[in-house]
């Protein structure tokens, strides 16, 4: 029988210049740490906007160019002095503040495999090296719910704002996970 995990979760969302891990890069990231019951340990969380040159940003595809331009992220990257190395080290220090022991906390988020595919590359690899190899992907729970949950459960799934802004997205992911936890994994209230 599997044991109950009390390991914390490190929620990370990244905004990238695209989805090609060989050519695209992380523009911004946000992180929160929760306990196993999805209580946020630090309400401030952690955020970073990484400097990109105009040339790097000019290579973005149409969707990223339009969306990150409208959200202000493109300009924020141009204005930022934070290097990817600085962002990686600051993220690791933030995580270690709440999860000092290596390989205990799981990476969590929506479609977090996409974020992880960028985080396993340098200089961010120090972050994934600190985390457990398993992930908690809220999108997988959502896909299972869409297939097998009763309609009344589906109707109550929290609506997403679809901002594609790292901080807002990760807070929505935590809220969505709380809903699924309540709907599927906790004993009914008497």
Secondary structure as GFF3:
##gff-version 3
##sequence-region A 1 190
A	DSSP	beta_strand	9	16	.	.	.	ID=ss1
A	DSSP	beta_strand	26	34	.	.	.	ID=ss2
A	DSSP	beta_strand	46	49	.	.	.	ID=ss3
A	DSSP	alpha_helix	54	58	.	.	.	ID=ss4
A	DSSP	alpha_helix	62	71	.	.	.	ID=ss5
A	DSSP	alpha_helix	73	79	.	.	.	ID=ss6
A	DSSP	alpha_helix	84	98	.	.	.	ID=ss7
A	DSSP	beta_strand	106	109	.	.	.	ID=ss8
A	DSSP	alpha_helix	112	119	.	.	.	ID=ss9
A	DSSP	alpha_helix	125	130	.	.	.	ID=ss10
A	DSSP	beta_strand	135	137	.	.	.	ID=ss11
A	DSSP	alpha_helix	138	148	.	.	.	ID=ss12
A	DSSP	alpha_helix	151	155	.	.	.	ID=ss13
A	DSSP	alpha_helix	166	180	.	.	.	ID=ss14
A	DSSP	pi_helix	181	185	.	.	.	ID=ss15
###
